[in-house]
C-alpha cells in the first residue's frame, strides 16, 4: 500500500473511531444532570469532566439547599467524605518518599496504644493494613463511635476501643470496608510528620495544588457561604438534615472541597503525582503512586461493565473497565454522597458531588459519561439505576412494613404485653459505652450517652424483642433490640440489629453487646 493511501486510511479509521467514541458535549451533560436531579429527587449536583489534562466541563445544577434556594456552582463546597481516604494514603506515601515511613512498618511501633482483638494480628498489623480493608473486622465495625455523630468520643478512646471489636474473618483474607483504621492512619501521619493530619493535608497537599477553597474539615473552611446543606428523605419527602462533621474521623472522611479544587487533585493523580503548568513539580514519587494504585485486597462483586478484576489499593478502588484501568472512590455522609472516577489511559476524570444520599444519582451521571467515551450506545443508565433503586426500596419497605404491622397487632393483645420495668435500666457495651432505657408514661425510651442522636421509642415486637424507632427520622436505621433475661425475668443483656437492608452499614448495631451496668 502506498504511504499516502495508508495515511488516508489511517485518517478515515481515526475519524470513525472518534465518532464512535464522541464524548458527551457540555450541553448533553447539562441535560443529563438536570434529568438526574428530577429522577432521583436530588436538590443539587456538581459535575466535572477532565480530559487530556484539562478541565473541559465544570458546572453546578440545582440548589445548594432547599431552605435557601441558592444555586450550586463549580465553587460550591461539598463534604467529599470517604474520598478523603485517598488524601490520607497520598500523605503517607509522601512520608515513605522522605524515608520517614515504610508501608510495611508495624503500627504498634508507631502507635504503642494500638491493639486489636487478636494479639498476633496486633503485632503483625502494618501501615499498609490500615489502608486496605483486610483487617478481619466486619463491615463498618465500630463506626457507631463516629456515626451518626461522634458525641464525646475522643481519638484516644477510639483507638483504645478497637481491641473490643471481634473479627469476622481471618486476617488479610477478606475485604470488609472500614473507617476507624483510617483514623489510626491519620495518627500515624501525625506521629511521623510532626503535624496534625489536618495541617498536613492543607499545607502539604492542598496548598501546593492550589486547592485554595478546600479544607481538611468543615470547621476549618475559610468561608461557609457557598456550602451545601445535607438532604435526605424523611417520611417520603426530601428535607434538609443536620451536617455530620465526625471531627475525630477526618482522616477517613472529613475533607470539604468543590469541583475546581478536586479537579486539580484528579489531574495530579492521573499524572502520577506530578503537577504544575509543565508537570515540573511532584507531590509524591511515581513509585509511591504505583503502590497506591496496585491491587492489595481482592473484592468480589459485579459491575455494569463486565469487570474482570476488582480490588482495593491504598485509598482507591481499582478495576478494569472495558479494557482500561480505573481508579475510583465514593464517599458518603448523612445527606451527602460523592464520586471520583479516573481512567488514566483515556486521560479521563469524572467528579460528581451531590447533596442527597442517592448513590444511584452519581452512578447514573458517571456511567453515562463513561459510556460516551467507551463508544457504548443505547444504555439508559438513569432508567437502570432508578429501576434498581425502586426495586431495593420496595423490598426494604416490605420488610419494615411487616415489622410495624406485627407491632400494631401485638399492641392489641393484652395477654402478651411484657412488664416494661423488666427492661429499664442502664446497659453498657465495652466500646460504645452506656445507653439508658427508661419508662416515659408507659413507653420505653432509648438514649445513648456517647451518641446523642441515637434516641427514640421502643415498641414491643415479640418475645423479648423490641423495635427502636429513632427520633431523627432521616437516619433510616430503626433496629431490633433483643433482650436476654435472667431467671427472674429481668433483662441483663441486649443485642441489636438493623431492620432495613438499606440501613447504612455504619450503623453497625450487630457489633454491640450490652450487659446491664452494675452502676446505674
C-alpha positions as CSV (number, residue, x, y, z in Angstrom):
1,X,0.0,0.0,0.0
2,X,1.3,3.4,-0.9
3,X,2.3,5.7,2.0
4,X,-0.2,8.4,1.0
5,X,-3.1,5.9,0.8
6,X,-2.0,4.3,4.1
7,X,-2.1,7.7,5.7
8,X,-5.6,8.5,4.3
9,X,-6.9,5.1,5.6
10,X,-5.5,6.0,9.0
11,X,-7.3,9.3,9.0
12,X,-10.6,7.6,8.0
13,X,-10.2,5.0,10.7
14,X,-9.3,7.6,13.3
15,X,-12.3,9.7,12.4
16,X,-14.6,6.7,12.6
17,X,-13.1,5.7,15.9
18,X,-13.5,9.2,17.3
19,X,-17.1,9.4,16.0
20,X,-17.9,6.1,17.7
21,X,-16.5,7.4,20.9
22,X,-17.5,11.0,20.8
23,X,-17.9,12.3,24.3
24,X,-21.0,14.0,25.6
25,X,-21.0,17.7,25.0
26,X,-21.4,20.2,27.8
27,X,-25.0,20.7,26.7
28,X,-25.7,17.0,26.8
29,X,-24.1,16.8,30.3
30,X,-26.4,19.7,31.3
31,X,-29.5,17.7,30.1
32,X,-28.2,14.5,31.8
33,X,-27.6,16.3,35.1
34,X,-31.0,18.0,35.1
35,X,-32.7,14.7,34.4
36,X,-30.8,13.1,37.3
37,X,-31.9,15.8,39.7
38,X,-35.6,15.2,38.9
39,X,-35.4,11.4,38.6
40,X,-33.6,10.8,41.9
41,X,-35.1,13.8,43.8
42,X,-31.6,15.3,44.4
43,X,-31.7,19.1,45.3
44,X,-28.2,19.8,43.9
45,X,-25.4,18.2,42.0
46,X,-22.0,19.3,40.7
47,X,-20.3,17.6,37.7
48,X,-16.7,18.0,36.4
49,X,-15.1,16.2,33.4
50,X,-11.3,16.2,32.9
51,X,-9.9,15.2,29.5
52,X,-6.2,15.2,28.4
53,X,-5.1,17.1,31.5
54,X,-7.7,19.9,31.1
55,X,-11.0,20.7,32.9
56,X,-13.5,20.6,30.0
57,X,-16.7,20.7,32.0
58,X,-17.3,22.1,35.5
59,X,-20.8,23.1,36.5
60,X,-23.4,23.0,39.2
61,X,-27.0,22.2,38.9
62,X,-30.0,22.6,41.2
63,X,-29.9,24.0,44.7
64,X,-27.4,24.1,47.5
65,X,-30.2,23.9,50.0
66,X,-34.0,23.5,49.8
67,X,-34.1,26.1,52.6
68,X,-32.1,28.9,51.0
69,X,-32.9,28.1,47.3
70,X,-29.4,29.3,46.4
71,X,-27.9,27.6,43.3
72,X,-25.0,25.1,43.1
73,X,-22.0,26.3,41.1
74,X,-18.5,25.0,40.4
75,X,-17.2,26.6,43.6
76,X,-19.9,25.2,45.9
77,X,-18.3,23.1,48.7
78,X,-19.4,19.6,49.5
79,X,-18.2,17.1,52.1
80,X,-16.3,14.6,50.0
81,X,-16.5,12.0,52.8
82,X,-14.5,8.8,52.1
83,X,-12.8,10.4,49.0
84,X,-10.7,11.8,51.8
85,X,-9.1,8.4,52.2
86,X,-7.0,8.8,49.0
87,X,-5.6,12.0,50.6
88,X,-4.6,10.0,53.7
89,X,-2.9,7.4,51.5
90,X,-1.1,10.1,49.5
91,X,0.2,11.8,52.6
92,X,1.6,8.6,53.9
93,X,3.2,8.0,50.5
94,X,4.9,11.3,50.8
95,X,6.3,10.2,54.2
96,X,7.5,6.9,52.5
97,X,9.3,9.0,49.9
98,X,11.0,11.1,52.6
99,X,12.2,7.9,54.3
100,X,10.2,8.6,57.5
101,X,8.0,5.6,57.0
102,X,7.6,2.3,55.2
103,X,4.3,0.9,54.0
104,X,5.1,-2.3,55.9
105,X,6.2,-0.7,59.2
106,X,4.4,-2.2,62.2
107,X,1.6,0.0,63.6
108,X,2.5,-0.8,67.2
109,X,6.0,0.6,66.7
110,X,4.4,3.9,65.7
111,X,1.3,3.9,67.9
112,X,2.1,1.9,71.0
113,X,-1.5,2.0,72.3
114,X,-2.7,0.3,69.1
115,X,-4.3,-3.0,70.0
116,X,-6.8,-5.3,68.2
117,X,-8.8,-8.3,69.5
118,X,-6.2,-10.8,68.4
119,X,-2.7,-10.3,69.9
120,X,-1.0,-11.8,66.8
121,X,-2.8,-9.5,64.4
122,X,-1.9,-6.6,66.7
123,X,1.8,-7.4,66.4
124,X,1.8,-8.0,62.7
125,X,-0.5,-5.2,61.6
126,X,1.2,-2.8,59.2
127,X,0.6,0.7,57.8
128,X,-0.4,-1.0,54.6
129,X,-3.0,-3.0,56.5
130,X,-4.5,0.2,57.9
131,X,-5.4,1.3,54.3
132,X,-6.6,-1.9,52.7
133,X,-9.8,-3.1,54.4
134,X,-8.5,-6.6,55.2
135,X,-8.1,-6.5,59.0
136,X,-10.7,-9.2,59.7
137,X,-13.1,-6.8,61.2
138,X,-16.6,-6.7,59.9
139,X,-18.1,-4.1,57.5
140,X,-18.1,-0.7,59.2
141,X,-17.0,-2.2,62.6
142,X,-17.1,0.3,65.4
143,X,-18.5,3.1,63.2
144,X,-21.1,4.0,65.8
145,X,-18.3,5.7,67.6
146,X,-18.3,8.3,64.8
147,X,-21.8,7.9,63.2
148,X,-24.4,9.4,63.2
149,X,-22.4,11.7,65.4
150,X,-19.1,11.3,67.3
151,X,-20.6,12.7,70.5
152,X,-17.9,12.8,73.2
153,X,-15.7,10.0,71.9
154,X,-12.0,11.1,71.5
155,X,-9.4,9.7,69.2
156,X,-7.6,8.2,72.2
157,X,-10.8,6.4,73.2
158,X,-11.5,5.3,69.6
159,X,-8.0,3.7,69.3
160,X,-8.3,2.1,72.7
161,X,-11.7,0.6,71.9
162,X,-10.5,-1.2,68.8
163,X,-9.4,-4.2,70.8
164,X,-13.0,-4.8,71.8
165,X,-14.2,-5.3,68.2
166,X,-14.3,-9.0,67.4
167,X,-13.1,-10.1,63.9
168,X,-15.5,-11.9,61.5
169,X,-12.8,-13.3,59.2
170,X,-9.2,-14.3,59.3
171,X,-6.5,-11.5,59.0
172,X,-5.7,-10.5,55.4
173,X,-8.2,-12.9,53.8
174,X,-11.3,-10.9,53.1
175,X,-12.4,-7.4,52.1
176,X,-14.6,-5.6,54.6
177,X,-14.7,-1.8,54.3
178,X,-13.8,0.1,57.4
179,X,-13.4,3.7,58.6
180,X,-11.8,3.5,62.0
181,X,-8.4,2.2,60.8
182,X,-8.1,5.3,58.6
183,X,-8.4,7.3,61.8
184,X,-5.4,5.3,63.1
185,X,-3.6,6.0,59.8
186,X,-4.1,9.7,60.4
187,X,-2.5,9.4,63.8
188,X,0.5,7.6,62.1
189,X,0.8,10.5,59.8
190,X,0.8,12.9,62.7
191,X,3.4,10.9,64.5
192,X,6.0,10.7,61.6
193,X,5.3,14.2,60.2
194,X,5.1,16.2,63.4
195,X,1.9,17.8,62.1
196,X,-1.7,17.0,62.7
197,X,-3.5,15.2,59.8
198,X,-5.5,18.3,59.1
199,X,-2.4,20.6,58.9
200,X,-0.5,18.2,56.7
201,X,-3.4,17.8,54.2
202,X,-3.9,21.5,53.9
203,X,-0.2,22.6,53.9
204,X,1.5,19.8,52.1
205,X,-1.2,18.8,49.6
206,X,-3.9,21.4,49.2
207,X,-1.7,24.5,49.2
208,X,0.8,23.2,46.6
209,X,-2.0,22.1,44.3
210,X,-3.8,25.4,44.6
211,X,-6.9,23.9,46.3
212,X,-7.5,27.2,47.9
213,X,-11.2,26.9,48.7
214,X,-10.9,23.4,50.3
215,X,-10.3,22.4,53.9
216,X,-9.4,19.2,55.8
217,X,-12.6,19.6,57.8
218,X,-15.8,21.7,57.7
219,X,-14.9,23.8,60.7
220,X,-11.6,24.8,59.0
221,X,-13.2,26.3,55.9
222,X,-12.3,29.9,55.2
223,X,-15.9,30.6,54.4
224,X,-19.1,28.6,54.6
225,X,-21.1,31.0,52.4
226,X,-21.0,28.6,49.4
227,X,-21.6,25.3,51.1
228,X,-24.4,22.8,50.6
229,X,-26.9,21.6,53.1
230,X,-27.3,17.8,53.5
231,X,-30.6,16.3,52.4
232,X,-32.3,13.0,53.0
233,X,-35.8,11.5,52.6
234,X,-37.8,12.0,55.8
235,X,-41.2,10.2,55.8
236,X,-41.1,10.1,52.0
237,X,-40.1,13.7,51.4
238,X,-36.6,15.1,50.9
239,X,-35.6,17.6,53.6
240,X,-32.6,19.4,54.9
241,X,-30.9,17.5,57.7
242,X,-28.0,18.3,60.0
243,X,-24.5,18.0,58.8
244,X,-22.3,15.2,60.2
245,X,-18.9,16.5,61.0
246,X,-17.2,13.5,62.7
247,X,-14.3,15.6,63.7
248,X,-12.3,12.7,65.1
249,X,-12.6,10.8,61.8
250,X,-11.3,13.5,59.4
251,X,-8.7,11.1,58.0
252,X,-11.4,8.8,57.0
253,X,-13.9,11.3,55.6
254,X,-13.5,14.9,56.8
255,X,-12.5,16.9,53.7
256,X,-14.7,19.6,52.1
257,X,-14.0,20.6,48.6
258,X,-15.5,21.6,45.2
259,X,-15.2,20.8,41.5
260,X,-12.5,23.4,40.8
261,X,-10.2,22.1,43.6
262,X,-10.9,18.4,43.2
263,X,-10.1,18.7,39.5
264,X,-6.6,19.8,40.4
265,X,-6.3,16.8,42.7
266,X,-7.6,14.4,40.0
267,X,-5.2,15.8,37.3
268,X,-2.3,15.3,39.6
269,X,-3.3,11.7,40.3
270,X,-3.5,10.9,36.6
271,X,-0.1,12.5,36.1
272,X,1.4,10.1,38.6
273,X,1.9,12.7,41.3
274,X,3.2,15.5,39.1
275,X,1.6,18.9,38.9
276,X,2.3,22.5,37.7
277,X,1.9,24.1,34.2
278,X,4.7,21.8,32.8
279,X,4.3,19.0,35.2
280,X,7.6,20.1,36.7
281,X,6.7,19.6,40.3
282,X,6.0,16.3,42.2
283,X,3.8,15.8,45.2
284,X,4.9,12.2,45.6
285,X,7.0,9.8,43.5
286,X,5.8,7.6,40.7
287,X,6.9,4.6,42.9
288,X,4.6,5.7,45.7
289,X,1.8,6.3,43.2
290,X,2.2,2.8,41.7
291,X,1.9,1.4,45.2
292,X,-1.3,3.3,45.8
293,X,-2.7,2.1,42.5
294,X,-1.6,-1.5,42.9
295,X,-4.2,-4.1,44.0
296,X,-3.9,-5.1,47.6
297,X,-7.2,-6.7,48.6
298,X,-9.5,-8.7,46.2
299,X,-13.1,-7.6,46.1
300,X,-15.8,-9.9,44.9
301,X,-18.6,-8.1,43.2
302,X,-20.4,-7.2,40.0
303,X,-20.1,-4.3,37.6
304,X,-22.2,-2.9,34.7
305,X,-19.1,-3.2,32.5
306,X,-18.3,-6.9,33.0
307,X,-15.2,-6.1,35.0
308,X,-12.6,-8.9,35.2
309,X,-10.9,-7.8,38.4
310,X,-11.9,-5.6,41.3
311,X,-9.7,-4.7,44.2
312,X,-8.7,-2.1,46.8
313,X,-5.4,-0.4,46.6
314,X,-4.2,2.3,49.1
315,X,-7.1,4.7,49.3
316,X,-8.6,3.7,45.9
317,X,-10.9,1.1,44.4
318,X,-9.2,-0.4,41.4
319,X,-10.7,-2.3,38.5
320,X,-10.6,-2.8,34.7
321,X,-13.4,-1.2,32.7
322,X,-13.8,-2.1,29.0
323,X,-10.1,-3.0,29.0
324,X,-9.0,0.2,30.7
325,X,-7.6,0.6,34.2
326,X,-9.9,2.6,36.5
327,X,-9.2,4.1,39.9
328,X,-12.3,5.4,41.7
329,X,-13.8,6.1,45.1
330,X,-17.1,7.1,46.6
331,X,-17.9,9.0,49.7
332,X,-21.0,9.3,51.9
333,X,-22.0,11.4,54.9
334,X,-25.6,11.8,56.1
335,X,-27.3,13.5,53.2
336,X,-24.2,13.9,51.0
337,X,-22.6,11.4,48.5
338,X,-19.8,11.9,46.1
339,X,-17.8,10.0,43.5
340,X,-14.4,10.5,41.8
341,X,-13.5,8.3,38.8
342,X,-10.2,8.3,37.0
343,X,-9.3,6.4,33.8
344,X,-5.7,7.4,33.2
345,X,-5.2,5.6,29.9
346,X,-8.0,7.7,28.4
347,X,-6.8,10.7,30.4
348,X,-10.4,10.9,31.6
349,X,-11.6,12.0,35.0
350,X,-15.2,12.4,36.2
351,X,-16.2,14.1,39.5
352,X,-19.8,14.1,40.8
353,X,-20.8,15.8,44.1
354,X,-24.4,15.6,45.4
355,X,-26.3,16.8,48.4
356,X,-28.7,13.9,48.7
357,X,-27.8,10.4,49.7
358,X,-28.6,8.7,46.4
359,X,-25.7,6.7,45.1
360,X,-27.8,5.8,42.1
361,X,-27.7,9.5,41.1
362,X,-23.9,9.8,40.9
363,X,-23.6,6.4,39.3
364,X,-26.1,7.4,36.6
365,X,-24.1,10.5,35.8
366,X,-20.6,8.9,35.9
367,X,-21.5,5.9,33.8
368,X,-23.4,7.9,31.2
369,X,-20.4,10.0,30.7
370,X,-18.1,6.9,30.7
371,X,-20.3,5.2,28.1
372,X,-19.8,8.1,25.7
373,X,-16.0,7.6,25.9
374,X,-16.2,3.9,25.5
375,X,-18.5,4.1,22.5
376,X,-21.4,2.4,24.3
377,X,-24.7,3.4,22.9
378,X,-28.3,2.7,23.8
379,X,-27.8,2.3,27.6
380,X,-30.3,4.2,29.7
381,X,-28.2,4.4,32.8
382,X,-30.7,6.7,34.5
383,X,-33.5,4.3,33.9
384,X,-31.4,1.3,35.0
385,X,-30.3,2.9,38.3
386,X,-33.8,4.2,39.0
387,X,-35.4,0.8,38.4
388,X,-32.8,-0.8,40.7
389,X,-33.2,1.8,43.4
390,X,-37.0,1.4,43.4
391,X,-36.7,-2.4,43.5
392,X,-34.4,-2.2,46.5
393,X,-36.7,0.3,48.2
394,X,-39.8,-1.9,47.6
395,X,-38.0,-4.9,49.1
396,X,-36.9,-2.9,52.1
397,X,-40.4,-1.5,52.6
398,X,-41.9,-4.9,52.6
399,X,-39.6,-5.9,55.5
400,X,-40.2,-2.8,57.5
401,X,-43.9,-2.6,56.9
402,X,-44.4,-6.1,58.1
403,X,-42.5,-5.3,61.3
404,X,-44.7,-2.3,62.0
405,X,-47.8,-4.4,61.2
406,X,-46.7,-7.0,63.7
407,X,-46.2,-4.3,66.3
408,X,-49.7,-2.9,65.7
409,X,-51.1,-6.4,66.1
410,X,-49.1,-7.0,69.3
411,X,-50.4,-3.8,70.8
412,X,-54.0,-5.0,70.5
413,X,-53.2,-8.1,72.6
414,X,-53.4,-7.6,76.4
415,X,-52.2,-11.0,77.5
416,X,-48.8,-11.0,75.9
417,X,-47.7,-7.5,76.9
418,X,-44.5,-7.5,78.8
419,X,-43.7,-5.8,82.1
420,X,-41.7,-2.7,80.9
421,X,-40.0,-2.5,84.3
422,X,-38.0,-5.6,83.4
423,X,-36.4,-3.8,80.5
424,X,-35.5,-0.4,82.1
425,X,-32.1,0.5,83.3
426,X,-28.6,1.3,82.1
427,X,-26.8,-1.1,79.8
428,X,-23.1,-0.8,78.7
429,X,-21.1,-2.0,75.7
430,X,-17.3,-2.2,76.0
431,X,-16.6,0.1,73.0
432,X,-19.9,2.0,72.6
433,X,-20.5,2.9,76.2
434,X,-23.7,3.3,78.1
435,X,-27.3,3.5,77.0
436,X,-30.3,4.2,79.2
437,X,-33.7,2.7,78.8
438,X,-36.4,4.5,80.8
439,X,-40.2,4.3,81.1
440,X,-41.8,7.5,79.9
441,X,-45.5,7.4,80.6
442,X,-45.8,3.7,79.6
443,X,-43.4,3.9,76.6
444,X,-39.8,2.8,76.8
445,X,-37.2,5.4,75.7
446,X,-33.7,4.5,74.5
447,X,-30.9,7.1,74.9
448,X,-27.2,6.7,74.0
449,X,-24.9,8.6,76.3
450,X,-22.0,9.0,73.8
451,X,-24.0,9.2,70.6
452,X,-26.9,11.6,71.5
453,X,-28.6,11.3,68.1
454,X,-29.4,7.6,68.9
455,X,-32.5,8.2,70.9
456,X,-36.1,7.1,70.4
457,X,-39.0,5.0,71.5
458,X,-39.1,1.2,71.9
459,X,-42.1,-0.8,70.8
460,X,-42.8,-4.3,71.9
461,X,-42.4,-6.7,68.9
462,X,-42.5,-10.3,70.1
463,X,-40.9,-12.5,72.8
464,X,-38.2,-10.4,74.3
465,X,-37.6,-8.3,71.2
466,X,-38.5,-4.6,70.9
467,X,-38.1,-2.2,68.0
468,X,-36.2,1.1,68.3
469,X,-37.8,4.0,66.3
470,X,-35.3,6.8,66.3
471,X,-36.4,10.3,66.9
472,X,-34.3,11.5,63.9
473,X,-36.3,10.0,61.0
474,X,-33.6,10.9,58.5
475,X,-31.4,8.1,59.8
476,X,-33.5,5.3,58.3
477,X,-31.9,3.0,60.8
478,X,-34.7,1.6,63.0
479,X,-33.4,-1.5,64.8
480,X,-34.3,-4.7,66.6
481,X,-33.4,-4.9,70.3
482,X,-33.1,-8.4,71.5
483,X,-33.0,-8.7,75.3
484,X,-31.6,-11.6,77.3
485,X,-33.4,-12.2,80.7
486,X,-32.3,-13.7,83.9
487,X,-34.3,-16.3,85.9
488,X,-36.5,-13.6,87.4
489,X,-37.4,-12.2,84.0
490,X,-35.2,-9.1,84.3
491,X,-33.2,-8.0,81.3
492,X,-29.4,-8.5,81.8
493,X,-28.2,-8.3,78.2
494,X,-29.1,-6.6,75.0
495,X,-28.1,-7.0,71.3
496,X,-29.2,-5.0,68.3
497,X,-29.7,-5.4,64.6
498,X,-30.9,-3.1,61.8
499,X,-34.3,-3.8,60.3
500,X,-34.0,-2.4,56.8
501,X,-31.4,-3.9,54.4
502,X,-30.9,-0.3,53.2
503,X,-29.7,0.9,56.5
504,X,-26.2,2.4,56.2
505,X,-23.5,-0.1,57.2
506,X,-22.0,2.5,59.6
507,X,-24.9,1.8,61.9
508,X,-23.1,-1.4,63.0
509,X,-25.6,-2.4,65.6
510,X,-24.6,-6.1,65.1
511,X,-21.3,-5.4,66.8
512,X,-22.8,-4.2,70.0
513,X,-23.1,-6.5,73.0
514,X,-24.7,-4.7,76.0
515,X,-24.9,-6.0,79.6
516,X,-26.7,-4.4,82.5
517,X,-24.5,-1.9,84.2
518,X,-23.9,-2.5,87.9
519,X,-23.5,1.2,88.4
520,X,-26.8,2.7,87.1
